[in-house]
């Protein structure tokens, strides 16, 4: 059992990690679901799960990978929930209280729209490979699948993006990579 000083030190470490990585995880979550509100929920779920097990974390050098994996699992689990089978309100609908300026969609709306048409797992592979800059092996570990599956899903995902975008296809790797064209929330 941790003493109160150890607990405070662990909590301070957690707060520092959250402050440093929350925005990046939120951007990753947004790429997975293309909904800022759901992305925020996924990040909160991921950090809640991280906090519950924070005292057991031994390898602080692998926290980013672990956090992305928890986020990915939260994303995949979220879609399995029965209440999620309801129809989502379309962006810009009068049913929404206000419109959030979506700098991601403004910058690359065609790519984002095409990315959202991909199956969840294929989209997750592309986001992890090109946005989170994970290796094939890291991606396979996060998705709990083989490296061959990651490679085939990457190839199929990129081919499907090219098909969806047609002549307007730009290098998906350049546009999925974080940079000034992504903006901030």
ZAPA-831549 format. One record per atom (N, C-alpha, C): residue number from 1; atom name; x, y, z. Coordinates in steps of 0.02 Angstrom, whole numbers, plus 50000, padded with zeros to 5 digits. Layout:
residues N
<NUM 'CA' <X Y Z>> ...
END
This chain:
residues 185
<1 'N' <50042 49941 50000>> <1 'CA' <50000 50000 50000>> <1 'C' <50044 50062 50000>> <2 'N' <50028 50109 49959>> <2 'CA' <50067 50170 49954>> <2 'C' <50053 50218 50012>> <3 'N' <50106 50249 50037>> <3 'CA' <50098 50300 50088>> <3 'C' <50073 50364 50054>> <4 'N' <50052 50413 50093>> <4 'CA' <50024 50474 50064>> <4 'C' <50076 50512 50025>> <5 'N' <50139 50509 50043>> <5 'CA' <50192 50544 50005>> <5 'C' <50203 50511 49938>> <6 'N' <50204 50444 49939>> <6 'CA' <50212 50407 49876>> <6 'C' <50152 50419 49830>> <7 'N' <50094 50421 49860>> <7 'CA' <50032 50432 49820>> <7 'C' <50035 50501 49788>> <8 'N' <50056 50551 49826>> <8 'CA' <50061 50619 49798>> <8 'C' <50113 50622 49742>> <9 'N' <50168 50587 49749>> <9 'CA' <50218 50586 49697>> <9 'C' <50191 50552 49634>> <10 'N' <50155 50497 49643>> <10 'CA' <50124 50462 49586>> <10 'C' <50072 50506 49552>> <11 'N' <50032 50541 49592>> <11 'CA' <49982 50586 49564>> <11 'C' <50014 50644 49527>> <12 'N' <50068 50670 49553>> <12 'CA' <50103 50725 49519>> <12 'C' <50131 50701 49452>> <13 'N' <50158 50640 49450>> <13 'CA' <50182 50611 49388>> <13 'C' <50125 50603 49338>> <14 'N' <50068 50579 49362>> <14 'CA' <50011 50569 49319>> <14 'C' <49986 50636 49290>> <15 'N' <49980 50686 49333>> <15 'CA' <49957 50752 49311>> <15 'C' <50005 50781 49258>> <16 'N' <50070 50772 49268>> <16 'CA' <50119 50796 49219>> <16 'C' <50111 50759 49153>> <17 'N' <50102 50694 49155>> <17 'CA' <50092 50655 49094>> <17 'C' <50028 50677 49059>> <18 'N' <49974 50687 49096>> <18 'CA' <49911 50709 49067>> <18 'C' <49921 50777 49033>> <19 'N' <49952 50824 49067>> <19 'CA' <49961 50891 49039>> <19 'C' <50002 50889 48974>> <20 'N' <50050 50844 48973>> <20 'CA' <50095 50840 48915>> <20 'C' <50063 50803 48856>> <21 'N' <50023 50753 48867>> <21 'CA' <50000 50709 48813>> <21 'C' <49926 50711 48797>> <22 'N' <49885 50745 48836>> <22 'CA' <49813 50744 48825>> <22 'C' <49793 50771 48756>> <23 'N' <49823 50826 48735>> <23 'CA' <49805 50855 48670>> <23 'C' <49822 50808 48612>> <24 'N' <49879 50776 48616>> <24 'CA' <49898 50729 48563>> <24 'C' <49850 50669 48561>> <25 'N' <49834 50643 48619>> <25 'CA' <49787 50586 48621>> <25 'C' <49717 50607 48597>> <26 'N' <49698 50669 48613>> <26 'CA' <49633 50694 48589>> <26 'C' <49633 50699 48513>> <27 'N' <49687 50722 48483>> <27 'CA' <49692 50725 48410>> <27 'C' <49690 50655 48380>> <28 'N' <49723 50609 48411>> <28 'CA' <49722 50539 48387>> <28 'C' <49651 50511 48391>> <29 'N' <49618 50524 48447>> <29 'CA' <49549 50501 48455>> <29 'C' <49503 50532 48403>> <30 'N' <49514 50596 48389>> <30 'CA' <49473 50630 48338>> <30 'C' <49482 50597 48270>> <31 'N' <49543 50579 48253>> <31 'CA' <49554 50547 48189>> <31 'C' <49519 50479 48186>> <32 'N' <49513 50446 48242>> <32 'CA' <49479 50382 48243>> <32 'C' <49403 50389 48235>> <33 'N' <49374 50440 48267>> <33 'CA' <49301 50445 48268>> <33 'C' <49272 50506 48234>> <34 'N' <49312 50557 48221>> <34 'CA' <49292 50620 48189>> <34 'C' <49234 50654 48224>> <35 'N' <49237 50653 48289>> <35 'CA' <49187 50685 48331>> <35 'C' <49223 50710 48394>> <36 'N' <49228 50777 48401>> <36 'CA' <49267 50805 48456>> <36 'C' <49239 50783 48524>> <37 'N' <49173 50780 48529>> <37 'CA' <49144 50761 48594>> <37 'C' <49160 50689 48612>> <38 'N' <49152 50645 48563>> <38 'CA' <49169 50574 48576>> <38 'C' <49244 50567 48587>> <39 'N' <49285 50606 48550>> <39 'CA' <49358 50603 48560>> <39 'C' <49375 50623 48632>> <40 'N' <49343 50674 48657>> <40 'CA' <49354 50696 48726>> <40 'C' <49334 50641 48775>> <41 'N' <49277 50609 48762>> <41 'CA' <49254 50554 48805>> <41 'C' <49304 50496 48804>> <42 'N' <49329 50480 48744>> <42 'CA' <49377 50425 48738>> <42 'C' <49441 50440 48776>> <43 'N' <49465 50502 48772>> <43 'CA' <49526 50521 48807>> <43 'C' <49514 50519 48882>> <44 'N' <49456 50542 48905>> <44 'CA' <49441 50538 48976>> <44 'C' <49438 50466 49000>> <45 'N' <49407 50423 48960>> <45 'CA' <49404 50352 48977>> <45 'C' <49474 50323 48981>> <46 'N' <49516 50339 48931>> <46 'CA' <49584 50313 48930>> <46 'C' <49624 50337 48990>> <47 'N' <49620 50401 49007>> <47 'CA' <49657 50426 49064>> <47 'C' <49630 50400 49130>> <48 'N' <49565 50388 49133>> <48 'CA' <49537 50358 49194>> <48 'C' <49565 50288 49205>> <49 'N' <49568 50250 49151>> <49 'CA' <49596 50182 49156>> <49 'C' <49670 50185 49172>> <50 'N' <49706 50232 49142>> <50 'CA' <49777 50240 49158>> <50 'C' <49786 50258 49232>> <51 'N' <49746 50303 49257>> <51 'CA' <49753 50325 49326>> <51 'C' <49741 50268 49375>> <52 'N' <49692 50226 49359>> <52 'CA' <49676 50170 49404>> <52 'C' <49735 50122 49411>> <53 'N' <49778 50118 49361>> <53 'CA' <49834 50072 49362>> <53 'C' <49901 50108 49364>> <54 'N' <49900 50173 49377>> <54 'CA' <49961 50214 49374>> <54 'C' <50014 50191 49424>> <55 'N' <49993 50171 49483>> <55 'CA' <50041 50150 49534>> <55 'C' <50079 50086 49514>> <56 'N' <50052 50049 49465>> <56 'CA' <50086 49988 49443>> <56 'C' <50130 49998 49381>> <57 'N' <50129 50058 49353>> <57 'CA' <50169 50072 49293>> <57 'C' <50242 50072 49312>> <58 'N' <50279 50029 49280>> <58 'CA' <50351 50024 49294>> <58 'C' <50394 50056 49240>> <59 'N' <50372 50051 49178>> <59 'CA' <50412 50076 49122>> <59 'C' <50382 50142 49097>> <60 'N' <50407 50197 49123>> <60 'CA' <50382 50262 49102>> <60 'C' <50404 50280 49032>> <61 'N' <50453 50244 49004>> <61 'CA' <50475 50258 48936>> <61 'C' <50426 50232 48884>> <62 'N' <50380 50189 48904>> <62 'CA' <50331 50160 48857>> <62 'C' <50261 50186 48870>> <63 'N' <50254 50241 48906>> <63 'CA' <50189 50267 48924>> <63 'C' <50148 50289 48863>> <64 'N' <50180 50320 48814>> <64 'CA' <50144 50341 48755>> <64 'C' <50112 50282 48719>> <65 'N' <50150 50229 48711>> <65 'CA' <50123 50170 48678>> <65 'C' <50066 50140 48719>> <66 'N' <50074 50137 48783>> <66 'CA' <50023 50109 48827>> <66 'C' <49960 50152 48824>> <67 'N' <49969 50218 48827>> <67 'CA' <49911 50264 48825>> <67 'C' <49875 50258 48758>> <68 'N' <49911 50253 48703>> <68 'CA' <49879 50245 48638>> <68 'C' <49841 50179 48634>> <69 'N' <49869 50128 48664>> <69 'CA' <49836 50063 48663>> <69 'C' <49771 50065 48704>> <70 'N' <49773 50097 48762>> <70 'CA' <49713 50104 48803>> <70 'C' <49661 50146 48765>> <71 'N' <49683 50199 48732>> <71 'CA' <49637 50240 48693>> <71 'C' <49606 50200 48636>> <72 'N' <49646 50162 48601>> <72 'CA' <49621 50122 48546>> <72 'C' <49570 50071 48571>> <73 'N' <49585 50037 48626>> <73 'CA' <49538 49989 48654>> <73 'C' <49473 50023 48674>> <74 'N' <49478 50084 48702>> <74 'CA' <49418 50121 48720>> <74 'C' <49377 50138 48658>> <75 'N' <49411 50157 48604>> <75 'CA' <49376 50172 48541>> <75 'C' <49340 50110 48514>> <76 'N' <49375 50054 48512>> <76 'CA' <49344 49993 48485>> <76 'C' <49287 49969 48531>> <77 'N' <49296 49975 48596>> <77 'CA' <49243 49955 48643>> <77 'C' <49182 50000 48639>> <78 'N' <49195 50064 48627>> <78 'CA' <49140 50113 48623>> <78 'C' <49090 50094 48568>> <79 'N' <49114 50071 48513>> <79 'CA' <49072 50053 48456>> <79 'C' <49031 49990 48469>> <80 'N' <49051 49951 48518>> <80 'CA' <49016 49889 48533>> <80 'C' <48956 49900 48580>> <81 'N' <48954 49958 48610>> <81 'CA' <48901 49971 48659>> <81 'C' <48834 49980 48623>> <82 'N' <48781 49950 48650>> <82 'CA' <48716 49953 48617>> <82 'C' <48690 50024 48606>> <83 'N' <48699 50068 48654>> <83 'CA' <48673 50136 48646>> <83 'C' <48708 50174 48591>> <84 'N' <48767 50150 48569>> <84 'CA' <48803 50183 48515>> <84 'C' <48774 50167 48447>> <85 'N' <48726 50121 48445>> <85 'CA' <48697 50103 48381>> <85 'C' <48644 50154 48359>> <86 'N' <48632 50204 48400>> <86 'CA' <48586 50257 48381>> <86 'C' <48617 50298 48325>> <87 'N' <48576 50336 48292>> <87 'CA' <48601 50378 48238>> <87 'C' <48630 50442 48266>> <88 'N' <48689 50460 48242>> <88 'CA' <48722 50521 48265>> <88 'C' <48692 50582 48232>> <89 'N' <48694 50637 48267>> <89 'CA' <48672 50700 48239>> <89 'C' <48725 50725 48191>> <90 'N' <48705 50746 48133>> <90 'CA' <48752 50770 48082>> <90 'C' <48782 50837 48104>> <91 'N' <48847 50849 48089>> <91 'CA' <48878 50914 48105>> <91 'C' <48839 50970 48071>> <92 'N' <48830 51025 48107>> <92 'CA' <48794 51082 48080>> <92 'C' <48719 51077 48086>> <93 'N' <48694 51023 48116>> <93 'CA' <48623 51013 48124>> <93 'C' <48595 51064 48172>> <94 'N' <48532 51083 48161>> <94 'CA' <48500 51131 48207>> <94 'C' <48488 51101 48276>> <95 'N' <48494 51034 48281>> <95 'CA' <48485 51002 48346>> <95 'C' <48544 51015 48393>> <96 'N' <48600 51036 48365>> <96 'CA' <48658 51050 48407>> <96 'C' <48652 51120 48435>> <97 'N' <48677 51129 48495>> <97 'CA' <48674 51194 48528>> <97 'C' <48717 51246 48493>> <98 'N' <48776 51225 48473>> <98 'CA' <48822 51272 48441>> <98 'C' <48867 51234 48394>> <99 'N' <48898 51270 48349>> <99 'CA' <48943 51240 48301>> <99 'C' <49015 51251 48325>> <100 'N' <49054 51198 48327>> <100 'CA' <49123 51203 48347>> <100 'C' <49165 51211 48284>> <101 'N' <49210 51258 48284>> <101 'CA' <49253 51268 48226>> <101 'C' <49299 51208 48222>> <102 'N' <49295 51174 48166>> <102 'CA' <49330 51112 48156>> <102 'C' <49389 51123 48109>> <103 'N' <49447 51141 48137>> <103 'CA' <49505 51157 48095>> <103 'C' <49531 51096 48058>> <104 'N' <49521 51037 48087>> <104 'CA' <49542 50977 48052>> <104 'C' <49502 50969 47987>> <105 'N' <49437 50974 47992>> <105 'CA' <49394 50964 47934>> <105 'C' <49406 51020 47883>> <106 'N' <49420 51081 47905>> <106 'CA' <49433 51135 47858>> <106 'C' <49497 51122 47819>> <107 'N' <49547 51094 47851>> <107 'CA' <49611 51084 47818>> <107 'C' <49609 51028 47767>> <108 'N' <49580 50973 47783>> <108 'CA' <49582 50914 47739>> <108 'C' <49515 50878 47741>> <109 'N' <49461 50913 47726>> <109 'CA' <49395 50882 47734>> <109 'C' <49386 50822 47688>> <110 'N' <49413 50824 47628>> <110 'CA' <49406 50767 47583>> <110 'C' <49440 50705 47610>> <111 'N' <49501 50713 47636>> <111 'CA' <49537 50657 47664>> <111 'C' <49501 50630 47726>> <112 'N' <49477 50676 47768>> <112 'CA' <49442 50654 47829>> <112 'C' <49377 50618 47812>> <113 'N' <49341 50644 47763>> <113 'CA' <49278 50611 47744>> <113 'C' <49293 50541 47718>> <114 'N' <49345 50534 47677>> <114 'CA' <49363 50468 47651>> <114 'C' <49387 50423 47707>> <115 'N' <49425 50450 47753>> <115 'CA' <49450 50410 47810>> <115 'C' <49392 50384 47851>> <116 'N' <49339 50424 47859>> <116 'CA' <49282 50402 47899>> <116 'C' <49241 50348 47863>> <117 'N' <49251 50341 47798>> <117 'CA' <49214 50289 47761>> <117 'C' <49249 50221 47765>> <118 'N' <49309 50220 47791>> <118 'CA' <49345 50157 47799>> <118 'C' <49317 50118 47858>> <119 'N' <49323 50052 47857>> <119 'CA' <49304 50014 47917>> <119 'C' <49346 50035 47977>> <120 'N' <49318 50029 48037>> <120 'CA' <49351 50052 48098>> <120 'C' <49422 50026 48106>> <121 'N' <49431 49963 48097>> <121 'CA' <49497 49933 48109>> <121 'C' <49548 49958 48057>> <122 'N' <49528 49963 47994>> <122 'CA' <49572 49989 47942>> <122 'C' <49590 50062 47956>> <123 'N' <49540 50100 47978>> <123 'CA' <49551 50170 47996>> <123 'C' <49600 50174 48055>> <124 'N' <49590 50130 48104>> <124 'CA' <49634 50129 48162>> <124 'C' <49706 50114 48142>> <125 'N' <49715 50067 48095>> <125 'CA' <49783 50051 48072>> <125 'C' <49815 50112 48039>> <126 'N' <49778 50146 47995>> <126 'CA' <49807 50204 47961>> <126 'C' <49823 50260 48010>> <127 'N' <49778 50272 48057>> <127 'CA' <49790 50325 48107>> <127 'C' <49851 50309 48149>> <128 'N' <49856 50247 48172>> <128 'CA' <49913 50228 48213>> <128 'C' <49978 50229 48174>> <129 'N' <49976 50206 48112>> <129 'CA' <50037 50203 48072>> <129 'C' <50061 50272 48051>> <130 'N' <50015 50315 48028>> <130 'CA' <50037 50378 47998>> <130 'C' <50027 50439 48043>> <131 'N' <49978 50439 48087>> <131 'CA' <49969 50496 48132>> <131 'C' <50010 50485 48195>> <132 'N' <50003 50427 48226>> <132 'CA' <50040 50414 48288>> <132 'C' <50111 50391 48274>> <133 'N' <50128 50381 48210>> <133 'CA' <50195 50363 48189>> <133 'C' <50220 50300 48223>> <134 'N' <50177 50250 48226>> <134 'CA' <50195 50187 48257>> <134 'C' <50222 50140 48203>> <135 'N' <50268 50098 48223>> <135 'CA' <50295 50048 48177>> <135 'C' <50242 49994 48167>> <136 'N' <50254 49951 48118>> <136 'CA' <50208 49895 48105>> <136 'C' <50202 49852 48168>> <137 'N' <50258 49838 48200>> <137 'CA' <50259 49796 48260>> <137 'C' <50220 49829 48317>> <138 'N' <50231 49894 48328>> <138 'CA' <50195 49929 48381>> <138 'C' <50120 49930 48368>> <139 'N' <50103 49941 48306>> <139 'CA' <50032 49942 48286>> <139 'C' <50001 49873 48297>> <140 'N' <50036 49821 48278>> <140 'CA' <50011 49753 48288>> <140 'C' <50001 49738 48362>> <141 'N' <50047 49761 48402>> <141 'CA' <50041 49750 48474>> <141 'C' <49980 49788 48502>> <142 'N' <49971 49850 48481>> <142 'CA' <49914 49890 48505>> <142 'C' <49848 49861 48483>> <143 'N' <49845 49834 48423>> <143 'CA' <49784 49806 48396>> <143 'C' <49775 49732 48414>> <144 'N' <49826 49704 48444>> <144 'CA' <49826 49633 48463>> <144 'C' <49812 49589 48402>> <145 'N' <49854 49600 48350>> <145 'CA' <49849 49561 48289>> <145 'C' <49919 49549 48263>> <146 'N' <49925 49514 48207>> <146 'CA' <49991 49500 48179>> <146 'C' <50017 49559 48138>> <147 'N' <50082 49560 48126>> <147 'CA' <50111 49613 48084>> <147 'C' <50086 49607 48013>> <148 'N' <50073 49546 47991>> <148 'CA' <50045 49536 47924>> <148 'C' <49977 49569 47916>> <149 'N' <49936 49565 47969>> <149 'CA' <49871 49597 47967>> <149 'C' <49878 49672 47962>> <150 'N' <49925 49701 48000>> <150 'CA' <49936 49773 47997>> <150 'C' <49958 49793 47927>> <151 'N' <50004 49755 47898>> <151 'CA' <50028 49771 47831>> <151 'C' <49972 49767 47780>> <152 'N' <49932 49714 47783>> <152 'CA' <49879 49707 47734>> <152 'C' <49825 49760 47744>> <153 'N' <49808 49776 47807>> <153 'CA' <49758 49828 47820>> <153 'C' <49783 49897 47799>> <154 'N' <49848 49909 47807>> <154 'CA' <49878 49972 47784>> <154 'C' <49873 49977 47708>> <155 'N' <49893 49925 47674>> <155 'CA' <49891 49925 47601>> <155 'C' <49819 49933 47576>> <156 'N' <49773 49895 47604>> <156 'CA' <49703 49899 47583>> <156 'C' <49673 49967 47600>> <157 'N' <49690 49993 47659>> <157 'CA' <49665 50059 47679>> <157 'C' <49688 50114 47633>> <158 'N' <49753 50113 47616>> <158 'CA' <49779 50164 47570>> <158 'C' <49748 50156 47501>> <159 'N' <49739 50095 47478>> <159 'CA' <49708 50083 47413>> <159 'C' <49636 50108 47413>> <160 'N' <49600 50095 47468>> <160 'CA' <49531 50117 47473>> <160 'C' <49528 50194 47476>> <161 'N' <49575 50226 47511>> <161 'CA' <49578 50299 47512>> <161 'C' <49589 50326 47442>> <162 'N' <49635 50296 47405>> <162 'CA' <49649 50318 47336>> <162 'C' <49586 50312 47293>> <163 'N' <49551 50257 47302>> <163 'CA' <49489 50245 47264>> <163 'C' <49436 50297 47282>> <164 'N' <49429 50311 47346>> <164 'CA' <49378 50359 47368>> <164 'C' <49395 50430 47347>> <165 'N' <49459 50447 47347>> <165 'CA' <49480 50515 47331>> <165 'C' <49494 50525 47257>> <166 'N' <49503 50472 47221>> <166 'CA' <49514 50477 47149>> <166 'C' <49575 50519 47132>> <167 'N' <49568 50563 47083>> <167 'CA' <49623 50605 47059>> <167 'C' <49645 50655 47111>> <168 'N' <49602 50670 47160>> <168 'CA' <49620 50718 47212>> <168 'C' <49662 50688 47267>> <169 'N' <49682 50625 47258>> <169 'CA' <49721 50591 47311>> <169 'C' <49789 50623 47317>> <170 'N' <49805 50642 47378>> <170 'CA' <49872 50665 47394>> <170 'C' <49902 50613 47439>> <171 'N' <49964 50617 47451>> <171 'CA' <49998 50567 47492>> <171 'C' <49968 50566 47562>> <172 'N' <49932 50514 47578>> <172 'CA' <49897 50509 47643>> <172 'C' <49947 50514 47700>> <173 'N' <50006 50488 47691>> <173 'CA' <50055 50491 47745>> <173 'C' <50071 50563 47763>> <174 'N' <50076 50607 47714>> <174 'CA' <50091 50678 47727>> <174 'C' <50033 50712 47763>> <175 'N' <49972 50695 47745>> <175 'CA' <49915 50728 47775>> <175 'C' <49892 50698 47840>> <176 'N' <49910 50637 47853>> <176 'CA' <49893 50607 47918>> <176 'C' <49947 50623 47970>> <177 'N' <50005 50644 47946>> <177 'CA' <50059 50660 47993>> <177 'C' <50043 50726 48027>> <178 'N' <50056 50732 48093>> <178 'CA' <50042 50794 48127>> <178 'C' <50085 50850 48099>> <179 'N' <50056 50908 48095>> <179 'CA' <50095 50965 48069>> <179 'C' <50053 51027 48071>> <180 'N' <50077 51082 48041>> <180 'CA' <50042 51146 48046>> <180 'C' <49974 51145 48012>> <181 'N' <49964 51100 47962>> <181 'CA' <49900 51098 47928>> <181 'C' <49845 51068 47971>> <182 'N' <49863 51037 48027>> <182 'CA' <49812 51007 48070>> <182 'C' <49778 51058 48115>> <183 'N' <49813 51111 48132>> <183 'CA' <49783 51160 48177>> <183 'C' <49774 51133 48247>> <184 'N' <49739 51170 48287>> <184 'CA' <49725 51149 48355>> <184 'C' <49651 51154 48367>> <185 'N' <49629 51123 48418>> <185 'CA' <49558 51123 48434>> <185 'C' <49537 51188 48459>> 
END
